[in-house]
Amino acid sequence: MLLPRILIALVGAVTTVSAVLADFVVPHLAAQHAFNPGWPPHAKFHDAQYMVMTVLLGLIGLGLALRQGRNTRGRLLCAAAVLATPWLGMIGALLFPGTATYDPEFSDRTLFVLGVHGQVFTAIILTLALLGATAATLRTPTDPTT
């Protein structure tokens, strides 16, 4: 189960750092999030909550994916589910009324990939990678001793 483990670990690494980079560290992106003067303090609170939650989910997923020992299949499936949570949450947030992937004042600085907002595109790609890793994990015969 090396390939699924590698895929899941890569998604785990991206998940661990992505929200903090996008919302707090990278200046032109952070200006749209944590340092956006148009956001009220409560909105910034929820952005900070999302950043911390995503780091924690990423670390949990990485720990599950990289841990050696028994029940490798179960740990990899659990890791994939944990790591899918923030990405599916991002996609699901678009279903709520009044939400948008960017604020209008940043339309000229918003990255689109194949017509999809960059963050949503990333969420789709990483979710598909986790689905692929999950399928590969389920198709791999298990060793009764693990």
MIVO-678349 format. One record per atom (N, C-alpha, C): x, y, z; residue in one letter; atom name. Coordinates in Angstrom, 1 decimal, m for minus. Each point is the difference from the previous one (the first is absolute). Layout:
BEGIN
((X; Y; Z); "A"; "CA")
...
***
This chain:
BEGIN
((0.8; m1.2; 0.0); "M"; "N")
((m0.8; 1.2; 0.0); "M"; "CA")
((0.9; 1.3; 0.0); "M"; "C")
((1.1; m0.1; m0.7); "L"; "N")
((0.9; 1.1; 0.0); "L"; "CA")
((m0.5; 1.2; m0.7); "L"; "C")
((m0.6; m0.2; m1.2); "L"; "N")
((m0.5; 1.1; m0.8); "L"; "CA")
((m1.1; 0.7; 0.7); "L"; "C")
((m1.0; m0.7; 0.5); "P"; "N")
((m1.1; 0.7; 0.7); "P"; "CA")
((0.6; 0.8; 1.2); "P"; "C")
((1.0; m0.6; 0.7); "R"; "N")
((0.6; 0.7; 1.2); "R"; "CA")
((0.7; 1.3; m0.4); "R"; "C")
((0.7; m0.1; m1.2); "I"; "N")
((0.7; 1.2; m0.4); "I"; "CA")
((m1.0; 1.1; m0.5); "I"; "C")
((m1.0; m0.4; m0.7); "L"; "N")
((m1.1; 1.0; m0.4); "L"; "CA")
((m0.6; 0.6; 1.2); "L"; "C")
((m0.4; m0.8; 0.9); "I"; "N")
((m0.7; 0.5; 1.2); "I"; "CA")
((1.0; 0.9; 0.8); "I"; "C")
((1.2; m0.4; 0.1); "A"; "N")
((1.0; 0.8; 0.8); "A"; "CA")
((0.2; 1.4; m0.7); "A"; "C")
((0.1; 0.0; m1.4); "L"; "N")
((0.1; 1.2; m0.7); "L"; "CA")
((m1.1; 1.0; 0.2); "L"; "C")
((m1.2; m0.6; m0.1); "V"; "N")
((m1.2; 0.8; 0.3); "V"; "CA")
((0.0; 0.5; 1.5); "V"; "C")
((0.5; m0.8; 0.9); "G"; "N")
((0.1; 0.4; 1.4); "G"; "CA")
((1.0; 1.2; 0.1); "G"; "C")
((1.1; m0.1; m0.7); "A"; "N")
((1.0; 1.1; 0.1); "A"; "CA")
((m0.6; 1.3; m0.6); "A"; "C")
((m0.7; m0.1; m1.1); "V"; "N")
((m0.6; 1.2; m0.6); "V"; "CA")
((m1.1; 0.5; 0.9); "V"; "C")
((m0.8; m0.9; 0.6); "T"; "N")
((m1.1; 0.5; 0.9); "T"; "CA")
((0.6; 0.7; 1.2); "T"; "C")
((1.1; m0.5; 0.5); "T"; "N")
((0.5; 0.5; 1.3); "T"; "CA")
((0.5; 1.5; m0.2); "T"; "C")
((0.5; 0.3; m1.2); "V"; "N")
((0.6; 1.4; m0.2); "V"; "CA")
((m0.9; 0.9; m0.8); "V"; "C")
((m0.9; m0.5; m0.8); "S"; "N")
((m0.6; 0.8; m1.0); "S"; "CA")
((m0.9; 1.1; 0.5); "S"; "C")
((m0.8; m0.2; 1.0); "A"; "N")
((m0.9; 1.1; 0.5); "A"; "CA")
((0.8; 1.1; 0.7); "A"; "C")
((1.1; m0.4; 0.7); "V"; "N")
((0.8; 1.0; 0.7); "V"; "CA")
((0.7; 0.8; m1.1); "V"; "C")
((0.6; m0.6; m1.0); "L"; "N")
((0.6; 0.7; m1.1); "L"; "CA")
((m0.9; 0.9; m0.7); "L"; "C")
((m1.2; m0.5; m0.4); "A"; "N")
((m0.9; 0.8; m0.8); "A"; "CA")
((m0.7; 1.1; 0.8); "A"; "C")
((m0.3; m0.3; 1.2); "D"; "N")
((m0.8; 1.0; 0.8); "D"; "CA")
((0.8; 0.9; 0.9); "D"; "C")
((1.3; m0.3; 0.2); "F"; "N")
((0.8; 0.8; 1.0); "F"; "CA")
((1.4; 0.4; m0.5); "F"; "C")
((0.6; m0.9; m0.8); "V"; "N")
((1.5; 0.3; m0.3); "V"; "CA")
((0.2; 0.6; m1.3); "V"; "C")
((m0.6; m0.5; m1.1); "V"; "N")
((0.3; 0.6; m1.3); "V"; "CA")
((m0.7; 1.3; m0.1); "V"; "C")
((0.7; 1.1; m0.2); "P"; "N")
((m0.5; 1.4; 0.2); "P"; "CA")
((m1.3; 0.3; m0.9); "P"; "C")
((0.1; m0.3; m1.3); "H"; "N")
((m1.2; 0.3; m0.8); "H"; "CA")
((m1.2; m0.8; 0.3); "H"; "C")
((0.2; m1.2; 0.5); "L"; "N")
((m1.2; m0.9; 0.4); "L"; "CA")
((m0.4; 0.4; 1.5); "L"; "C")
((0.9; 0.2; 0.9); "A"; "N")
((m0.3; 0.4; 1.3); "A"; "CA")
((m0.8; 1.3; 0.1); "A"; "C")
((0.2; 0.9; m1.0); "A"; "N")
((m0.7; 1.3; m0.1); "A"; "CA")
((m1.5; m0.3; m0.3); "A"; "C")
((m0.3; m1.1; m0.5); "Q"; "N")
((m1.4; m0.4; m0.3); "Q"; "CA")
((m0.6; m0.7; 1.2); "Q"; "C")
((0.8; m0.4; 1.0); "H"; "N")
((m0.5; m0.8; 1.1); "H"; "CA")
((0.3; 0.6; 1.3); "H"; "C")
((1.0; m0.5; 0.7); "A"; "N")
((0.2; 0.5; 1.4); "A"; "CA")
((0.3; 1.5; 0.1); "A"; "C")
((0.6; 0.6; m1.1); "F"; "N")
((0.4; 1.4; 0.1); "F"; "CA")
((m0.9; 0.9; m0.9); "F"; "C")
((m1.2; m0.6; m0.3); "N"; "N")
((m0.9; 0.8; m0.8); "N"; "CA")
((m0.7; 1.0; 1.0); "N"; "C")
((0.2; 1.3; m0.2); "P"; "N")
((m0.6; 1.0; 0.9); "P"; "CA")
((m1.5; 0.1; m0.1); "P"; "C")
((m0.6; m0.6; m1.1); "G"; "N")
((m1.4; 0.0; m0.2); "G"; "CA")
((m0.7; m1.1; 0.8); "G"; "C")
((0.8; m1.0; 0.5); "W"; "N")
((m0.6; m1.1; 0.8); "W"; "CA")
((m0.2; 0.5; 1.5); "W"; "C")
((m1.2; m0.3; 0.5); "P"; "N")
((m0.2; 0.3; 1.4); "P"; "CA")
((0.8; m1.0; 0.9); "P"; "C")
((0.2; 0.3; 1.3); "P"; "N")
((0.8; m0.9; 0.8); "P"; "CA")
((m0.6; m1.4; 0.1); "P"; "C")
((m1.3; m0.1; 0.0); "H"; "N")
((m0.6; m1.4; 0.0); "H"; "CA")
((0.3; m0.8; m1.2); "H"; "C")
((0.0; 0.6; m1.2); "A"; "N")
((0.4; m0.7; m1.2); "A"; "CA")
((1.5; m0.4; 0.1); "A"; "C")
((0.8; 0.8; 0.5); "K"; "N")
((1.4; m0.3; 0.2); "K"; "CA")
((0.2; m1.1; 1.0); "K"; "C")
((m0.8; m0.1; 1.1); "F"; "N")
((0.0; m1.0; 0.9); "F"; "CA")
((m0.2; m1.4; m0.7); "F"; "C")
((m1.1; 0.0; m0.8); "H"; "N")
((m0.3; m1.3; m0.7); "H"; "CA")
((1.1; m0.4; m1.0); "H"; "C")
((0.6; 1.0; m0.6); "D"; "N")
((1.2; m0.3; m0.9); "D"; "CA")
((1.1; m0.6; 0.8); "D"; "C")
((0.3; 0.6; 1.2); "A"; "N")
((1.1; m0.6; 0.8); "A"; "CA")
((m0.4; m1.4; 0.5); "A"; "C")
((m1.3; m0.2; 0.3); "Q"; "N")
((m0.5; m1.3; 0.5); "Q"; "CA")
((0.3; m1.0; m1.2); "Q"; "C")
((m0.3; 0.4; m1.2); "Y"; "N")
((0.2; m0.9; m1.1); "Y"; "CA")
((1.4; m0.3; m0.2); "Y"; "C")
((0.9; 1.0; 0.2); "M"; "N")
((1.4; m0.3; m0.2); "M"; "CA")
((0.5; m1.0; 1.0); "M"; "C")
((m0.3; 0.2; 1.3); "V"; "N")
((0.4; m0.9; 1.1); "V"; "CA")
((m0.6; m1.4; m0.3); "V"; "C")
((m1.3; 0.0; m0.3); "M"; "N")
((m0.6; m1.3; m0.2); "M"; "CA")
((0.7; m0.8; m1.2); "M"; "C")
((0.3; 0.7; m1.0); "T"; "N")
((0.6; m0.6; m1.2); "T"; "CA")
((1.4; m0.6; 0.3); "T"; "C")
((0.8; 0.8; 0.8); "V"; "N")
((1.3; m0.5; 0.4); "V"; "CA")
((m0.2; m1.3; 0.9); "V"; "C")
((m0.9; 0.1; 0.9); "L"; "N")
((m0.2; m1.2; 0.9); "L"; "CA")
((m0.5; m1.2; m0.8); "L"; "C")
((m0.9; 0.2; m0.9); "L"; "N")
((m0.5; m1.1; m0.9); "L"; "CA")
((1.1; m0.6; m0.9); "L"; "C")
((0.8; 0.9; m0.5); "G"; "N")
((1.2; m0.4; m0.8); "G"; "CA")
((1.0; m0.8; 0.8); "G"; "C")
((0.3; 0.4; 1.2); "L"; "N")
((0.9; m0.7; 0.9); "L"; "CA")
((m0.6; m1.4; 0.4); "L"; "C")
((m1.2; 0.0; 0.3); "I"; "N")
((m0.7; m1.3; 0.3); "I"; "CA")
((0.1; m1.0; m1.2); "I"; "C")
((m0.4; 0.6; m1.2); "G"; "N")
((0.1; m0.9; m1.2); "G"; "CA")
((1.4; m0.4; m0.3); "G"; "C")
((0.9; 0.8; 0.2); "L"; "N")
((1.4; m0.4; m0.3); "L"; "CA")
((0.5; m1.0; 1.0); "L"; "C")
((m0.4; 0.1; 1.3); "G"; "N")
((0.4; m1.0; 1.0); "G"; "CA")
((m0.6; m1.3; m0.3); "G"; "C")
((m1.3; 0.0; m0.4); "L"; "N")
((m0.7; m1.3; m0.3); "L"; "CA")
((0.7; m0.6; m1.3); "L"; "C")
((0.3; 0.8; m1.0); "A"; "N")
((0.5; m0.6; m1.2); "A"; "CA")
((1.5; m0.5; 0.2); "A"; "C")
((0.7; 0.6; 0.8); "L"; "N")
((1.5; m0.3; 0.1); "L"; "CA")
((0.3; m1.0; 1.1); "L"; "C")
((m1.0; m0.2; 0.9); "R"; "N")
((0.2; m1.0; 1.1); "R"; "CA")
((0.2; m1.4; m0.5); "R"; "C")
((0.9; m0.7; 0.5); "Q"; "N")
((0.2; m1.4; m0.4); "Q"; "CA")
((m0.7; m0.9; 1.0); "Q"; "C")
((m0.2; m1.2; m0.4); "G"; "N")
((m0.7; m0.9; 1.0); "G"; "CA")
((m1.2; m0.7; m0.6); "G"; "C")
((m0.8; m0.5; 0.9); "R"; "N")
((m1.2; m0.8; m0.4); "R"; "CA")
((m1.1; 0.9; m0.6); "R"; "C")
((m0.9; m0.6; m0.7); "N"; "N")
((m1.2; 0.6; m0.6); "N"; "CA")
((0.4; 1.2; m0.9); "N"; "C")
((0.9; m0.2; m0.9); "T"; "N")
((0.4; 1.1; m0.9); "T"; "CA")
((m1.1; 0.4; m0.8); "T"; "C")
((m0.8; m0.9; m0.5); "R"; "N")
((m1.2; 0.4; m0.9); "R"; "CA")
((m0.9; 0.9; 0.8); "R"; "C")
((m0.4; m0.3; 1.2); "G"; "N")
((m0.9; 0.8; 0.8); "G"; "CA")
((0.6; 1.4; 0.3); "G"; "C")
((1.3; 0.0; 0.3); "R"; "N")
((0.6; 1.3; 0.3); "R"; "CA")
((0.0; 0.9; m1.3); "R"; "C")
((0.3; m0.6; m1.2); "L"; "N")
((0.1; 0.8; m1.2); "L"; "CA")
((m1.4; 0.5; m0.4); "L"; "C")
((m1.0; m0.8; 0.2); "L"; "N")
((m1.4; 0.4; m0.3); "L"; "CA")
((m0.4; 1.1; 1.0); "L"; "C")
((0.3; m0.1; 1.2); "C"; "N")
((m0.3; 1.0; 1.0); "C"; "CA")
((0.8; 1.3; m0.3); "C"; "C")
((1.2; m0.1; m0.4); "A"; "N")
((0.8; 1.2; m0.4); "A"; "CA")
((m0.6; 0.7; m1.2); "A"; "C")
((m0.4; m0.8; m1.0); "A"; "N")
((m0.6; 0.6; m1.1); "A"; "CA")
((m1.3; 0.8; 0.3); "A"; "C")
((m0.8; m0.6; 0.9); "A"; "N")
((m1.3; 0.6; 0.5); "A"; "CA")
((0.3; 1.3; 0.7); "A"; "C")
((1.0; 0.0; 0.9); "V"; "N")
((0.4; 1.2; 0.8); "V"; "CA")
((0.5; 1.1; m0.9); "V"; "C")
((0.8; m0.4; m1.0); "L"; "N")
((0.6; 1.0; m0.9); "L"; "CA")
((m1.0; 0.5; m1.0); "L"; "C")
((m1.0; m0.7; m0.3); "A"; "N")
((m1.0; 0.5; m0.9); "A"; "CA")
((m0.9; 1.0; 0.6); "A"; "C")
((m0.1; 0.0; 1.4); "T"; "N")
((m0.9; 0.9; 0.7); "T"; "CA")
((0.1; 1.5; m0.4); "T"; "C")
((1.2; 0.6; 0.1); "P"; "N")
((0.0; 1.4; m0.3); "P"; "CA")
((m0.2; 0.3; m1.5); "P"; "C")
((0.4; m0.9; m0.9); "W"; "N")
((m0.2; 0.2; m1.4); "W"; "CA")
((m1.4; m0.1; m0.4); "W"; "C")
((m0.7; m1.0; 0.5); "L"; "N")
((m1.5; m0.2; m0.2); "L"; "CA")
((m0.7; 1.2; 0.6); "L"; "C")
((0.5; 0.4; 1.2); "G"; "N")
((m0.7; 1.2; 0.6); "G"; "CA")
((0.1; 1.2; m0.8); "G"; "C")
((1.1; 0.2; m0.7); "M"; "N")
((0.2; 1.2; m0.9); "M"; "CA")
((m1.0; m0.1; m1.2); "M"; "C")
((m0.1; m1.2; m0.6); "I"; "N")
((m0.9; m0.2; m1.1); "I"; "CA")
((m1.5; 0.2; 0.5); "I"; "C")
((m0.3; m0.6; 1.2); "G"; "N")
((m1.3; 0.0; 0.5); "G"; "CA")
((m0.4; 1.4; 0.4); "G"; "C")
((0.9; 0.9; 0.4); "A"; "N")
((m0.3; 1.4; 0.4); "A"; "CA")
((m0.6; 0.7; m1.1); "A"; "C")
((0.2; m0.3; m1.3); "L"; "N")
((m0.5; 0.6; m1.1); "L"; "CA")
((m1.5; m0.2; m0.1); "L"; "C")
((m0.6; m1.0; 0.7); "L"; "N")
((m1.4; m0.2; m0.1); "L"; "CA")
((m0.8; 0.9; 0.9); "L"; "C")
((0.7; 0.7; 0.9); "F"; "N")
((m0.7; 0.9; 0.9); "F"; "CA")
((m0.3; 1.4; m0.7); "F"; "C")
((m1.2; 0.5; 0.3); "P"; "N")
((m0.4; 1.3; m0.6); "P"; "CA")
((1.0; 1.1; 0.4); "P"; "C")
((0.3; 0.9; m1.0); "G"; "N")
((0.8; 1.1; 0.3); "G"; "CA")
((1.5; m0.2; 0.1); "G"; "C")
((0.5; m1.3; m0.3); "T"; "N")
((1.4; m0.2; 0.0); "T"; "CA")
((0.6; 0.2; m1.3); "T"; "C")
((1.3; 0.3; 0.0); "A"; "N")
((0.7; 0.1; m1.3); "A"; "CA")
((1.5; m0.4; 0.3); "A"; "C")
((0.7; m0.4; m1.1); "T"; "N")
((1.3; m0.4; 0.1); "T"; "CA")
((1.0; 1.2; 0.2); "T"; "C")
((m0.4; 1.2; m0.3); "Y"; "N")
((0.8; 1.2; 0.1); "Y"; "CA")
((m0.9; 1.2; 0.2); "Y"; "C")
((0.6; 1.0; 0.6); "D"; "N")
((m0.8; 1.3; 0.1); "D"; "CA")
((0.2; 0.8; m1.2); "D"; "C")
((m1.0; 0.8; m0.4); "P"; "N")
((0.0; 0.7; m1.3); "P"; "CA")
((1.3; 0.9; m0.2); "P"; "C")
((0.4; 0.6; 1.1); "E"; "N")
((1.2; 0.9; m0.2); "E"; "CA")
((1.3; m0.7; m0.3); "E"; "C")
((0.0; m1.3; 0.1); "F"; "N")
((1.2; m0.8; m0.4); "F"; "CA")
((m0.2; m0.8; m1.3); "F"; "C")
((m1.0; 0.4; m0.8); "S"; "N")
((m0.2; m0.8; m1.2); "S"; "CA")
((1.1; 0.1; m1.0); "S"; "C")
((0.8; 1.1; 0.0); "D"; "N")
((1.1; 0.1; m0.9); "D"; "CA")
((1.2; m0.8; 0.5); "D"; "C")
((0.0; m0.4; 1.3); "R"; "N")
((1.1; m0.8; 0.6); "R"; "CA")
((m0.3; m1.4; 0.3); "R"; "C")
((m1.1; m0.5; m0.5); "T"; "N")
((m0.5; m1.3; 0.3); "T"; "CA")
((0.5; m1.0; m1.1); "T"; "C")
((0.6; m1.1; 0.4); "L"; "N")
((0.5; m1.0; m0.9); "L"; "CA")
((m1.1; m1.0; m0.4); "L"; "C")
((m0.2; m0.2; m1.3); "F"; "N")
((m0.9; m1.0; m0.4); "F"; "CA")
((0.8; m1.1; m0.9); "F"; "C")
((m0.4; m1.2; 0.2); "V"; "N")
((0.7; m1.1; m0.7); "V"; "CA")
((m1.2; m0.8; m0.7); "V"; "C")
((0.1; 0.0; m1.4); "L"; "N")
((m1.0; m0.6; m0.8); "L"; "CA")
((m1.4; 0.6; 0.4); "L"; "C")
((m0.1; 1.2; 0.3); "G"; "N")
((m1.2; 0.7; 0.3); "G"; "CA")
((m0.5; m0.2; 1.4); "G"; "C")
((0.7; m0.7; 0.8); "V"; "N")
((m0.3; m0.2; 1.4); "V"; "CA")
((0.9; 0.7; 0.9); "V"; "C")
((m0.6; 0.6; 1.1); "H"; "N")
((0.9; 0.7; 1.0); "H"; "CA")
((1.1; m0.9; 0.4); "H"; "C")
((1.2; 0.6; 0.2); "G"; "N")
((1.2; m0.8; 0.3); "G"; "CA")
((m0.1; m0.8; 1.2); "G"; "C")
((m0.7; 0.5; 1.1); "Q"; "N")
((m0.1; m0.8; 1.2); "Q"; "CA")
((m1.0; m1.2; m0.2); "Q"; "C")
((m1.0; 0.3; m0.7); "V"; "N")
((m1.0; m1.1; m0.3); "V"; "CA")
((0.6; m1.0; m0.9); "V"; "C")
((0.8; 0.4; m1.0); "F"; "N")
((0.7; m0.9; m0.9); "F"; "CA")
((0.9; m0.9; 0.8); "F"; "C")
((0.8; 0.6; 1.0); "T"; "N")
((0.9; m0.8; 0.8); "T"; "CA")
((m0.9; m1.0; 0.8); "T"; "C")
((m1.1; 0.5; 0.6); "A"; "N")
((m0.8; m0.9; 0.8); "A"; "CA")
((m0.5; m1.2; m0.8); "A"; "C")
((m0.4; 0.2; m1.3); "I"; "N")
((m0.5; m1.0; m0.9); "I"; "CA")
((1.2; m1.0; m0.3); "I"; "C")
((1.1; 0.5; m0.3); "I"; "N")
((1.2; m0.9; m0.3); "I"; "CA")
((0.4; m0.8; 1.2); "I"; "C")
((0.1; 0.6; 1.2); "L"; "N")
((0.4; m0.8; 1.1); "L"; "CA")
((m1.1; m1.0; 0.5); "L"; "C")
((m1.2; 0.4; m0.2); "T"; "N")
((m1.1; m1.0; 0.3); "T"; "CA")
((0.0; m1.2; m1.0); "T"; "C")
((0.3; 0.3; m1.2); "L"; "N")
((0.1; m1.1; m1.0); "L"; "CA")
((1.2; m0.9; 0.3); "L"; "C")
((1.1; 0.7; 0.5); "A"; "N")
((1.2; m0.8; 0.3); "A"; "CA")
((m0.3; m0.9; 1.2); "A"; "C")
((m0.8; 0.5; 1.0); "L"; "N")
((m0.4; m0.8; 1.1); "L"; "CA")
((m0.9; m1.1; m0.4); "L"; "C")
((m0.9; 0.2; m0.9); "L"; "N")
((m0.9; m1.0; m0.5); "L"; "CA")
((0.8; m1.1; m0.7); "L"; "C")
((1.0; 0.4; m0.8); "G"; "N")
((0.8; m1.0; m0.7); "G"; "CA")
((0.8; m0.8; 1.0); "G"; "C")
((0.6; 0.6; 1.0); "A"; "N")
((0.7; m0.7; 1.1); "A"; "CA")
((m0.9; m0.9; 0.7); "A"; "C")
((m1.3; 0.4; 0.3); "T"; "N")
((m0.9; m0.8; 0.7); "T"; "CA")
((m0.4; m1.3; m0.9); "T"; "C")
((m0.2; 0.3; m1.3); "A"; "N")
((m0.3; m1.2; m0.9); "A"; "CA")
((1.1; m1.0; 0.0); "A"; "C")
((1.3; 0.6; m0.1); "A"; "N")
((1.1; m0.9; 0.0); "A"; "CA")
((0.2; m0.8; 1.3); "A"; "C")
((m0.3; 0.7; 1.1); "T"; "N")
((0.1; m0.7; 1.3); "T"; "CA")
((m1.0; m1.1; 0.1); "T"; "C")
((m1.2; 0.3; m0.5); "L"; "N")
((m1.1; m1.1; 0.1); "L"; "CA")
((0.3; m1.1; m1.0); "L"; "C")
((0.7; 0.2; m1.1); "R"; "N")
((0.3; m1.0; m0.9); "R"; "CA")
((1.2; m0.9; 0.3); "R"; "C")
((0.8; 0.6; 0.9); "T"; "N")
((1.3; m0.8; 0.4); "T"; "CA")
((m0.4; m1.1; 0.9); "T"; "C")
((0.5; m1.2; m0.3); "P"; "N")
((m0.3; m1.1; 1.0); "P"; "CA")
((0.7; 0.3; 1.3); "P"; "C")
((m0.7; m0.4; 1.1); "T"; "N")
((0.6; 0.2; 1.3); "T"; "CA")
((0.8; m1.2; 0.4); "T"; "C")
((1.0; 0.3; 0.8); "D"; "N")
((0.9; m1.0; 0.6); "D"; "CA")
((m0.7; m0.3; 1.3); "D"; "C")
((m0.4; m1.2; 0.3); "P"; "N")
((m0.7; m0.3; 1.3); "P"; "CA")
((0.8; 0.3; 1.2); "P"; "C")
((1.3; 0.2; m0.1); "T"; "N")
((0.8; 0.3; 1.2); "T"; "CA")
((0.1; 1.5; 0.2); "T"; "C")
((m0.5; 0.9; m0.9); "T"; "N")
((0.0; 1.4; 0.2); "T"; "CA")
((m1.3; 0.6; 0.2); "T"; "C")
***
